Amino acid sequence: MAIKKNIKKQLEQRIESQKIIVIHGPNLNMLGAREPDKYGTVTLTDINKGLVKLGEKLGVIVDTFQSNHEGLIVDKIQDASLNYDGVIINPAAYTHTSIAVRDALLLLKVPIIEIHLSNIFKREPFRHKSMISDIATGTLCGFGHLGYYMALEAISSLLKK
């Protein structure tokens, strides 16, 4: 009986909680191994676990998604328009090239935070232009994996207003 009440309570909390999707773009599945001098040694699995844990503290549900395929990212953004209260996205290389990701994000009526591990403005000139920044609620770059947690705190705060 106590177990059923506990499960019911958890389900009610999940329904009442804000839901955030964190979308990771191409090559981010290789974090920790790929160019650690630029991106650090923390893995994507570590980041995702930390985001879920921080989400619990903040009272939000965090789901994560990573793909190396532009169309799958677009599909997830379209899904977010119906199922999430906020989006955190690291479009990775698609930041500079994907009109499709941009157009999908334009569908959203929820806060969008663009995140980059490195400071794209201290990188190669072709990385200085983001196709996302002007439509995002906010952009964080250059804080490494900590930027994800900063983004989650920011979007959680925005949603509580």
N, CA, C and O atoms as a DFTB+ gen file, in Angstrom:
644 C
 N C O
     1  1       0.821      -1.192       0.000
     2  2       0.000       0.000       0.000
     3  2       0.870       1.263       0.000
     4  3       0.618       2.197      -0.761
     5  1       1.890       1.283       0.856
     6  2       2.785       2.441       0.920
     7  2       3.544       2.616      -0.388
     8  3       3.811       3.741      -0.811
     9  1       3.891       1.506      -1.027
    10  2       4.607       1.573      -2.305
    11  2       3.717       2.205      -3.367
    12  3       4.183       3.043      -4.139
    13  1       2.439       1.817      -3.420
    14  2       1.506       2.387      -4.394
    15  2       1.344       3.887      -4.174
    16  3       1.294       4.645      -5.142
    17  1       1.261       4.329      -2.925
    18  2       1.137       5.759      -2.627
    19  2       2.386       6.508      -3.073
    20  3       2.294       7.605      -3.625
    21  1       3.555       5.915      -2.833
    22  2       4.805       6.536      -3.232
    23  2       4.895       6.672      -4.754
    24  3       5.313       7.712      -5.261
    25  1       4.507       5.634      -5.473
    26  2       4.522       5.673      -6.939
    27  2       3.541       6.728      -7.440
    28  3       3.862       7.486      -8.355
    29  1       2.359       6.783      -6.855
    30  2       1.361       7.776      -7.244
    31  2       1.903       9.190      -7.004
    32  3       1.741      10.073      -7.847
    33  1       2.539       9.395      -5.866
    34  2       3.100      10.703      -5.544
    35  2       4.180      11.087      -6.556
    36  3       4.222      12.233      -7.002
    37  1       5.055      10.141      -6.926
    38  2       6.100      10.410      -7.911
    39  2       5.500      10.766      -9.269
    40  3       5.990      11.673      -9.942
    41  1       4.455      10.068      -9.674
    42  2       3.790      10.360     -10.945
    43  2       3.160      11.749     -10.933
    44  3       3.247      12.484     -11.917
    45  1       2.524      12.106      -9.818
    46  2       1.929      13.435      -9.703
    47  2       2.993      14.519      -9.776
    48  3       2.786      15.544     -10.426
    49  1       4.138      14.306      -9.113
    50  2       5.224      15.269      -9.164
    51  2       5.756      15.405     -10.586
    52  3       6.057      16.511     -11.034
    53  1       5.874      14.282     -11.300
    54  2       6.373      14.319     -12.674
    55  2       5.436      15.108     -13.578
    56  3       5.891      15.851     -14.447
    57  1       4.136      14.953     -13.381
    58  2       3.162      15.682     -14.184
    59  2       3.261      17.181     -13.903
    60  3       3.148      17.991     -14.824
    61  1       3.468      17.552     -12.647
    62  2       3.536      18.955     -12.264
    63  2       4.880      19.591     -12.613
    64  3       4.949      20.813     -12.744
    65  1       5.927      18.826     -12.766
    66  2       7.261      19.359     -12.994
    67  2       7.424      19.896     -14.409
    68  3       6.804      19.419     -15.360
    69  1       8.271      20.892     -14.510
    70  2       8.667      21.403     -15.818
    71  2       9.606      20.383     -16.459
    72  3      10.401      19.743     -15.770
    73  1       9.510      20.238     -17.771
    74  2      10.362      19.289     -18.481
    75  2      11.303      20.048     -19.414
    76  3      10.886      20.908     -20.189
    77  1      12.575      19.704     -19.314
    78  2      13.623      20.316     -20.130
    79  2      14.280      19.221     -20.961
    80  3      14.559      18.132     -20.458
    81  1      14.524      19.512     -22.227
    82  2      15.299      18.600     -23.074
    83  2      16.653      19.255     -23.344
    84  3      16.734      20.438     -23.675
    85  1      17.699      18.468     -23.198
    86  2      19.050      18.916     -23.529
    87  2      19.459      18.135     -24.779
    88  3      19.545      16.907     -24.763
    89  1      19.708      18.872     -25.852
    90  2      20.050      18.267     -27.138
    91  2      21.527      18.515     -27.422
    92  3      21.992      19.655     -27.427
    93  1      22.246      17.437     -27.656
    94  2      23.675      17.499     -27.962
    95  2      23.871      17.132     -29.428
    96  3      23.351      16.120     -29.898
    97  1      24.616      17.952     -30.139
    98  2      24.851      17.727     -31.560
    99  2      26.009      16.790     -31.859
   100  3      26.474      16.055     -30.988
   101  1      26.468      16.831     -33.116
   102  2      27.451      15.867     -33.595
   103  2      28.779      15.917     -32.849
   104  3      29.264      16.976     -32.451
   105  1      29.333      14.748     -32.680
   106  2      30.644      14.491     -32.060
   107  2      30.682      14.682     -30.553
   108  3      31.697      14.388     -29.922
   109  1      29.598      15.166     -29.966
   110  2      29.606      15.353     -28.514
   111  2      29.589      14.020     -27.772
   112  3      29.934      13.963     -26.592
   113  1      29.194      12.959     -28.449
   114  2      29.277      11.625     -27.853
   115  2      30.734      11.215     -27.620
   116  3      30.997      10.241     -26.915
   117  1      31.667      11.944     -28.203
   118  2      33.096      11.629     -28.056
   119  2      33.790      12.508     -27.010
   120  3      35.016      12.489     -26.893
   121  1      33.006      13.271     -26.258
   122  2      33.622      14.113     -25.219
   123  2      34.452      13.260     -24.267
   124  3      34.102      12.125     -23.945
   125  1      35.539      13.833     -23.839
   126  2      36.460      13.124     -22.960
   127  2      37.614      12.530     -23.748
   128  3      38.732      12.430     -23.242
   129  1      37.346      12.139     -24.981
   130  2      38.381      11.567     -25.849
   131  2      38.760      12.529     -26.971
   132  3      39.914      12.557     -27.401
   133  1      37.814      13.303     -27.440
   134  2      38.021      14.186     -28.591
   135  2      38.566      15.539     -28.146
   136  3      37.909      16.252     -27.387
   137  1      39.737      15.889     -28.602
   138  2      40.360      17.186     -28.335
   139  2      40.167      17.657     -26.891
   140  3      39.547      18.694     -26.651
   141  1      40.696      16.899     -25.937
   142  2      40.487      17.272     -24.531
   143  2      41.060      18.649     -24.182
   144  3      40.616      19.272     -23.217
   145  1      42.034      19.129     -24.949
   146  2      42.570      20.466     -24.702
   147  2      41.529      21.550     -24.969
   148  3      41.583      22.623     -24.369
   149  1      40.583      21.275     -25.864
   150  2      39.517      22.243     -26.172
   151  2      38.237      21.963     -25.394
   152  3      37.549      22.891     -24.967
   153  1      37.918      20.679     -25.210
   154  2      36.610      20.309     -24.685
   155  2      36.652      19.662     -23.303
   156  3      35.602      19.394     -22.718
   157  1      37.837      19.411     -22.776
   158  2      37.953      18.822     -21.446
   159  2      37.896      17.304     -21.473
   160  3      37.816      16.686     -22.535
   161  1      37.939      16.722     -20.297
   162  2      37.971      15.262     -20.175
   163  2      36.679      14.677     -19.619
   164  3      36.565      13.461     -19.463
   165  1      35.717      15.524     -19.323
   166  2      34.432      15.052     -18.824
   167  2      33.659      14.446     -19.991
   168  3      33.624      15.017     -21.081
   169  1      33.045      13.294     -19.764
   170  2      32.309      12.608     -20.829
   171  2      30.863      13.122     -20.911
   172  3      30.357      13.753     -19.984
   173  1      30.233      12.839     -22.022
   174  2      28.830      13.213     -22.182
   175  2      27.957      12.490     -21.161
   176  3      26.996      13.060     -20.644
   177  1      28.288      11.254     -20.877
   178  2      27.547      10.504     -19.854
   179  2      27.633      11.211     -18.507
   180  3      26.636      11.318     -17.794
   181  1      28.833      11.696     -18.155
   182  2      29.006      12.433     -16.898
   183  2      28.156      13.703     -16.881
   184  3      27.506      14.014     -15.884
   185  1      28.171      14.431     -17.996
   186  2      27.387      15.665     -18.090
   187  2      25.901      15.356     -17.935
   188  3      25.199      16.016     -17.169
   189  1      25.432      14.357     -18.661
   190  2      24.006      14.011     -18.596
   191  2      23.579      13.601     -17.193
   192  3      22.522      14.016     -16.718
   193  1      24.394      12.790     -16.531
   194  2      24.074      12.388     -15.153
   195  2      24.015      13.607     -14.240
   196  3      23.121      13.718     -13.401
   197  1      24.965      14.516     -14.405
   198  2      24.981      15.737     -13.599
   199  2      23.770      16.613     -13.858
   200  3      23.237      17.226     -12.933
   201  1      23.328      16.678     -15.111
   202  2      22.148      17.477     -15.446
   203  2      20.885      16.898     -14.822
   204  3      20.055      17.638     -14.293
   205  1      20.739      15.588     -14.881
   206  2      19.561      14.949     -14.274
   207  2      19.553      15.195     -12.769
   208  3      18.513      15.512     -12.190
   209  1      20.711      15.048     -12.141
   210  2      20.820      15.260     -10.693
   211  2      20.507      16.716     -10.321
   212  3      19.786      16.972      -9.357
   213  1      21.049      17.659     -11.083
   214  2      20.763      19.068     -10.817
   215  2      19.284      19.361     -11.075
   216  3      18.663      20.127     -10.338
   217  1      18.729      18.759     -12.109
   218  2      17.308      18.927     -12.387
   219  2      16.449      18.514     -11.211
   220  3      15.479      19.195     -10.878
   221  1      16.798      17.402     -10.578
   222  2      16.053      16.942      -9.400
   223  2      16.097      17.988      -8.298
   224  3      15.085      18.253      -7.649
   225  1      17.274      18.587      -8.081
   226  2      17.416      19.631      -7.065
   227  2      16.568      20.853      -7.399
   228  3      15.997      21.488      -6.512
   229  1      16.493      21.174      -8.691
   230  2      15.768      22.365      -9.137
   231  2      14.278      22.112      -9.321
   232  3      13.505      23.045      -9.537
   233  1      13.883      20.856      -9.235
   234  2      12.478      20.514      -9.411
   235  2      12.036      20.458     -10.863
   236  3      10.863      20.678     -11.165
   237  1      12.961      20.168     -11.759
   238  2      12.624      20.010     -13.175
   239  2      13.063      18.629     -13.646
   240  3      14.009      18.046     -13.117
   241  1      12.371      18.129     -14.632
   242  2      12.726      16.846     -15.236
   243  2      13.637      17.138     -16.418
   244  3      13.318      17.975     -17.262
   245  1      14.759      16.457     -16.477
   246  2      15.716      16.663     -17.555
   247  2      15.830      15.381     -18.372
   248  3      16.144      14.313     -17.847
   249  1      15.570      15.514     -19.657
   250  2      15.834      14.440     -20.606
   251  2      16.991      14.887     -21.482
   252  3      17.161      16.080     -21.733
   253  1      17.782      13.936     -21.945
   254  2      18.919      14.271     -22.798
   255  2      18.846      13.470     -24.091
   256  3      18.255      12.391     -24.147
   257  1      19.461      14.029     -25.125
   258  2      19.460      13.408     -26.446
   259  2      20.714      13.840     -27.178
   260  3      21.087      15.012     -27.139
   261  1      21.366      12.901     -27.843
   262  2      22.527      13.222     -28.663
   263  2      22.396      12.515     -29.999
   264  3      21.985      11.357     -30.075
   265  1      22.755      13.240     -31.050
   266  2      22.802      12.615     -32.369
   267  2      23.863      13.280     -33.225
   268  3      24.143      14.472     -33.098
   269  1      24.438      12.478     -34.094
   270  2      25.363      12.979     -35.100
   271  2      24.632      13.295     -36.401
   272  3      25.257      13.685     -37.387
   273  1      23.308      13.129     -36.406
   274  2      22.516      13.250     -37.623
   275  2      21.560      14.437     -37.534
   276  3      20.723      14.510     -36.634
   277  1      21.694      15.341     -38.459
   278  2      20.920      16.576     -38.469
   279  2      19.409      16.317     -38.427
   280  3      18.695      16.956     -37.654
   281  1      18.927      15.399     -39.240
   282  2      17.494      15.122     -39.289
   283  2      16.943      14.622     -37.968
   284  3      15.826      14.971     -37.588
   285  1      17.723      13.803     -37.260
   286  2      17.264      13.314     -35.954
   287  2      17.200      14.446     -34.935
   288  3      16.329      14.456     -34.065
   289  1      18.116      15.393     -35.042
   290  2      18.082      16.559     -34.152
   291  2      16.849      17.409     -34.459
   292  3      16.174      17.884     -33.546
   293  1      16.562      17.598     -35.741
   294  2      15.362      18.335     -36.139
   295  2      14.115      17.631     -35.605
   296  3      13.219      18.284     -35.071
   297  1      14.052      16.314     -35.743
   298  2      12.913      15.554     -35.215
   299  2      12.754      15.773     -33.710
   300  3      11.638      15.951     -33.223
   301  1      13.855      15.762     -32.981
   302  2      13.793      15.932     -31.523
   303  2      13.328      17.345     -31.163
   304  3      12.572      17.522     -30.208
   305  1      13.768      18.337     -31.913
   306  2      13.314      19.716     -31.664
   307  2      11.813      19.817     -31.925
   308  3      11.093      20.439     -31.144
   309  1      11.334      19.215     -33.008
   310  2       9.898      19.232     -33.299
   311  2       9.120      18.552     -32.175
   312  3       8.061      19.031     -31.771
   313  1       9.641      17.442     -31.676
   314  2       9.032      16.752     -30.541
   315  2       9.007      17.663     -29.312
   316  3       8.045      17.659     -28.544
   317  1      10.064      18.433     -29.139
   318  2      10.153      19.337     -27.984
   319  2       9.047      20.375     -28.010
   320  3       8.603      20.830     -26.955
   321  1       8.592      20.761     -29.202
   322  2       7.538      21.779     -29.289
   323  2       6.245      21.304     -28.624
   324  3       5.422      22.119     -28.206
   325  1       6.071      20.006     -28.529
   326  2       4.850      19.440     -27.942
   327  2       5.043      18.909     -26.531
   328  3       4.079      18.809     -25.772
   329  1       6.285      18.565     -26.165
   330  2       6.491      17.798     -24.940
   331  2       7.417      18.422     -23.894
   332  3       7.622      17.835     -22.832
   333  1       7.977      19.598     -24.175
   334  2       8.938      20.176     -23.234
   335  2       8.652      21.647     -22.988
   336  3       8.072      22.340     -23.824
   337  1       9.077      22.100     -21.817
   338  2       8.883      23.488     -21.409
   339  2      10.105      24.350     -21.677
   340  3      10.045      25.572     -21.533
   341  1      11.208      23.733     -22.063
   342  2      12.431      24.461     -22.365
   343  2      13.424      23.564     -23.071
   344  3      13.396      22.342     -22.930
   345  1      14.309      24.198     -23.838
   346  2      15.313      23.466     -24.616
   347  2      16.684      24.068     -24.359
   348  3      16.877      25.282     -24.440
   349  1      17.628      23.192     -24.048
   350  2      19.046      23.551     -24.015
   351  2      19.668      22.794     -25.171
   352  3      19.507      21.579     -25.279
   353  1      20.381      23.504     -26.039
   354  2      20.946      22.850     -27.211
   355  2      22.389      23.258     -27.430
   356  3      22.734      24.440     -27.419
   357  1      23.224      22.248     -27.631
   358  2      24.580      22.452     -28.119
   359  2      24.573      21.882     -29.535
   360  3      24.764      20.681     -29.722
   361  1      24.352      22.739     -30.533
   362  2      24.265      22.241     -31.894
   363  2      25.612      21.803     -32.468
   364  3      25.672      21.243     -33.563
   365  1      26.691      22.061     -31.726
   366  2      28.045      21.698     -32.169
   367  2      28.284      22.282     -33.561
   368  3      27.985      23.454     -33.791
   369  1      28.804      21.505     -34.471
   370  2      29.137      22.023     -35.809
   371  2      27.913      22.555     -36.548
   372  3      28.046      23.416     -37.418
   373  1      26.721      22.052     -36.213
   374  2      25.509      22.550     -36.879
   375  2      25.209      24.004     -36.505
   376  3      24.390      24.654     -37.155
   377  1      25.857      24.508     -35.477
   378  2      25.721      25.913     -35.094
   379  2      25.968      26.823     -36.277
   380  3      25.275      27.823     -36.465
   381  1      26.955      26.472     -37.067
   382  2      27.453      27.349     -38.125
   383  2      26.900      27.007     -39.498
   384  3      27.142      27.740     -40.457
   385  1      26.163      25.908     -39.611
   386  2      25.798      25.425     -40.946
   387  2      24.338      25.049     -41.129
   388  3      23.885      24.964     -42.270
   389  1      23.584      24.822     -40.071
   390  2      22.288      24.181     -40.238
   391  2      21.103      25.139     -40.197
   392  3      20.679      25.595     -39.135
   393  1      20.590      25.424     -41.373
   394  2      19.348      26.178     -41.474
   395  2      18.200      25.306     -40.971
   396  3      17.236      25.820     -40.403
   397  1      18.293      23.997     -41.174
   398  2      17.242      23.075     -40.727
   399  2      17.085      23.102     -39.207
   400  3      15.959      23.132     -38.709
   401  1      18.186      23.091     -38.466
   402  2      18.112      23.161     -37.000
   403  2      17.539      24.515     -36.591
   404  3      16.688      24.585     -35.705
   405  1      17.993      25.571     -37.221
   406  2      17.465      26.918     -36.934
   407  2      15.959      26.962     -37.162
   408  3      15.209      27.410     -36.295
   409  1      15.517      26.495     -38.331
   410  2      14.089      26.542     -38.657
   411  2      13.258      25.723     -37.669
   412  3      12.157      26.130     -37.300
   413  1      13.777      24.581     -37.245
   414  2      13.056      23.773     -36.253
   415  2      12.946      24.527     -34.934
   416  3      11.893      24.506     -34.297
   417  1      14.012      25.185     -34.520
   418  2      13.986      25.946     -33.271
   419  2      12.981      27.100     -33.341
   420  3      12.412      27.491     -32.321
   421  1      12.764      27.642     -34.537
   422  2      11.792      28.724     -34.699
   423  2      10.366      28.273     -34.410
   424  3       9.496      29.106     -34.157
   425  1      10.115      26.964     -34.444
   426  2       8.794      26.423     -34.108
   427  2       8.473      26.565     -32.617
   428  3       7.307      26.593     -32.226
   429  1       9.505      26.652     -31.805
   430  2       9.332      26.577     -30.355
   431  2       8.778      27.864     -29.765
   432  3       9.107      28.970     -30.194
   433  1       7.939      27.681     -28.780
   434  2       7.382      28.807     -28.018
   435  2       7.857      28.715     -26.566
   436  3       7.184      29.186     -25.649
   437  1       9.017      28.106     -26.375
   438  2       9.590      27.904     -25.043
   439  2      10.992      28.504     -25.027
   440  3      11.571      28.749     -26.085
   441  1      11.545      28.746     -23.834
   442  2      12.922      29.255     -23.767
   443  2      13.914      28.279     -24.408
   444  3      13.802      27.061     -24.262
   445  1      14.881      28.849     -25.116
   446  2      15.953      28.083     -25.761
   447  2      17.272      28.656     -25.286
   448  3      17.507      29.860     -25.386
   449  1      18.132      27.795     -24.770
   450  2      19.480      28.236     -24.407
   451  2      20.472      27.480     -25.284
   452  3      20.497      26.250     -25.318
   453  1      21.283      28.254     -25.986
   454  2      22.357      27.704     -26.824
   455  2      23.609      27.607     -25.962
   456  3      23.957      28.545     -25.245
   457  1      24.275      26.472     -26.039
   458  2      25.457      26.235     -25.213
   459  2      26.603      25.743     -26.079
   460  3      26.399      24.979     -27.022
   461  1      27.803      26.185     -25.754
   462  2      29.027      25.687     -26.387
   463  2      30.078      25.496     -25.306
   464  3      30.240      26.344     -24.429
   465  1      30.779      24.395     -25.371
   466  2      31.830      24.119     -24.388
   467  2      32.975      25.120     -24.501
   468  3      33.472      25.629     -23.496
   469  1      33.384      25.394     -25.733
   470  2      34.484      26.334     -25.953
   471  2      33.911      27.709     -26.293
   472  3      32.734      27.841     -26.628
   473  1      34.752      28.712     -26.202
   474  2      34.350      30.055     -26.604
   475  2      34.497      30.145     -28.121
   476  3      35.607      30.260     -28.639
   477  1      33.368      30.091     -28.825
   478  2      33.419      30.048     -30.287
   479  2      34.045      31.311     -30.876
   480  3      34.500      31.294     -32.019
   481  1      34.075      32.390     -30.123
   482  2      34.648      33.636     -30.614
   483  2      36.166      33.693     -30.473
   484  3      36.800      34.614     -30.987
   485  1      36.751      32.721     -29.783
   486  2      38.207      32.604     -29.671
   487  2      38.736      31.500     -30.576
   488  3      39.912      31.142     -30.507
   489  1      37.871      30.966     -31.418
   490  2      38.219      29.854     -32.310
   491  2      38.408      30.367     -33.735
   492  3      38.552      31.568     -33.962
   493  1      38.405      29.460     -34.667
   494  2      38.568      29.805     -36.069
   495  2      37.457      30.762     -36.511
   496  3      36.336      30.680     -36.009
   497  1      37.761      31.664     -37.443
   498  2      36.752      32.654     -37.870
   499  2      35.426      32.047     -38.333
   500  3      34.375      32.644     -38.099
   501  1      35.444      30.882     -38.980
   502  2      34.186      30.302     -39.446
   503  2      33.283      29.889     -38.291
   504  3      32.084      29.693     -38.489
   505  1      33.836      29.753     -37.090
   506  2      33.031      29.389     -35.924
   507  2      32.421      30.608     -35.218
   508  3      31.625      30.444     -34.293
   509  1      32.773      31.794     -35.629
   510  2      32.296      32.998     -34.950
   511  2      30.826      33.291     -35.231
   512  3      30.183      34.002     -34.458
   513  1      30.294      32.764     -36.306
   514  2      28.898      33.012     -36.682
   515  2      28.024      31.838     -36.256
   516  3      28.249      30.696     -36.657
   517  1      27.027      32.144     -35.439
   518  2      26.052      31.134     -35.019
   519  2      24.742      31.406     -35.733
   520  3      24.277      32.545     -35.788
   521  1      24.154      30.358     -36.276
   522  2      22.841      30.479     -36.906
   523  2      21.722      30.371     -35.866
   524  3      20.540      30.430     -36.204
   525  1      22.110      30.212     -34.603
   526  2      21.146      29.974     -33.529
   527  2      21.033      31.166     -32.571
   528  3      19.951      31.441     -32.052
   529  1      22.128      31.863     -32.337
   530  2      22.185      32.871     -31.265
   531  2      21.085      33.921     -31.328
   532  3      20.545      34.314     -30.294
   533  1      20.749      34.375     -32.521
   534  2      19.771      35.461     -32.611
   535  2      18.339      35.001     -32.348
   536  3      17.450      35.837     -32.186
   537  1      18.096      33.696     -32.302
   538  2      16.751      33.216     -31.984
   539  2      16.691      32.552     -30.603
   540  3      15.610      32.220     -30.117
   541  1      17.847      32.365     -29.982
   542  2      17.905      31.757     -28.649
   543  2      17.550      32.793     -27.587
   544  3      17.775      33.990     -27.768
   545  1      17.000      32.319     -26.494
   546  2      16.738      33.175     -25.348
   547  2      18.061      33.682     -24.781
   548  3      18.169      34.833     -24.357
   549  1      19.060      32.812     -24.779
   550  2      20.387      33.159     -24.288
   551  2      21.416      32.184     -24.816
   552  3      21.088      31.089     -25.274
   553  1      22.679      32.605     -24.744
   554  2      23.787      31.781     -25.221
   555  2      24.888      31.754     -24.172
   556  3      25.241      32.788     -23.604
   557  1      25.427      30.569     -23.920
   558  2      26.573      30.398     -23.025
   559  2      27.688      29.722     -23.802
   560  3      27.460      28.716     -24.474
   561  1      28.883      30.266     -23.713
   562  2      30.002      29.587     -24.356
   563  2      31.286      29.862     -23.580
   564  3      31.465      30.917     -22.971
   565  1      32.167      28.874     -23.629
   566  2      33.485      29.039     -23.037
   567  2      33.633      28.560     -21.606
   568  3      34.704      28.720     -21.022
   569  1      32.599      27.978     -21.021
   570  2      32.665      27.533     -19.634
   571  2      32.853      26.029     -19.504
   572  3      32.734      25.475     -18.412
   573  1      33.148      25.370     -20.620
   574  2      33.301      23.923     -20.578
   575  2      32.006      23.260     -20.155
   576  3      30.919      23.784     -20.396
   577  1      32.129      22.098     -19.519
   578  2      30.921      21.362     -19.118
   579  2      30.081      22.116     -18.093
   580  3      28.885      21.855     -17.967
   581  1      30.684      23.038     -17.365
   582  2      29.927      23.811     -16.378
   583  2      28.842      24.666     -17.034
   584  3      27.838      24.991     -16.401
   585  1      29.043      25.023     -18.286
   586  2      28.048      25.805     -19.008
   587  2      26.702      25.112     -19.088
   588  3      25.662      25.770     -19.073
   589  1      26.710      23.784     -19.173
   590  2      25.446      23.049     -19.205
   591  2      24.661      23.264     -17.911
   592  3      23.446      23.456     -17.939
   593  1      25.360      23.229     -16.787
   594  2      24.691      23.399     -15.497
   595  2      24.211      24.838     -15.333
   596  3      23.143      25.084     -14.773
   597  1      25.001      25.780     -15.821
   598  2      24.593      27.185     -15.794
   599  2      23.326      27.370     -16.635
   600  3      22.405      28.083     -16.236
   601  1      23.291      26.726     -17.790
   602  2      22.120      26.823     -18.673
   603  2      20.882      26.233     -18.007
   604  3      19.793      26.799     -18.100
   605  1      21.048      25.105     -17.342
   606  2      19.911      24.465     -16.669
   607  2      19.383      25.345     -15.540
   608  3      18.171      25.489     -15.381
   609  1      20.271      25.925     -14.770
   610  2      19.835      26.830     -13.700
   611  2      19.112      28.038     -14.285
   612  3      18.095      28.478     -13.749
   613  1      19.640      28.573     -15.386
   614  2      19.029      29.746     -16.012
   615  2      17.641      29.419     -16.560
   616  3      16.693      30.169     -16.328
   617  1      17.517      28.328     -17.269
   618  2      16.228      28.000     -17.878
   619  2      15.201      27.635     -16.796
   620  3      14.017      27.942     -16.935
   621  1      15.652      26.989     -15.735
   622  2      14.755      26.665     -14.629
   623  2      14.241      27.954     -13.999
   624  3      13.055      28.063     -13.686
   625  1      15.105      28.907     -13.818
   626  2      14.722      30.203     -13.247
   627  2      13.740      30.930     -14.163
   628  3      12.754      31.499     -13.693
   629  1      14.004      30.913     -15.461
   630  2      13.100      31.546     -16.418
   631  2      11.705      30.927     -16.366
   632  3      10.698      31.632     -16.435
   633  1      11.658      29.612     -16.245
   634  2      10.369      28.924     -16.235
   635  2       9.568      29.176     -14.960
   636  3       8.342      29.066     -14.967
   637  1      10.242      29.510     -13.879
   638  2       9.543      29.750     -12.612
   639  2       8.965      31.147     -12.543
   640  3       8.154      31.438     -11.663
   641  1       9.371      32.027     -13.465
   642  2       8.843      33.403     -13.472
   643  2       7.464      33.456     -14.055
   644  3       6.870      34.531     -14.137
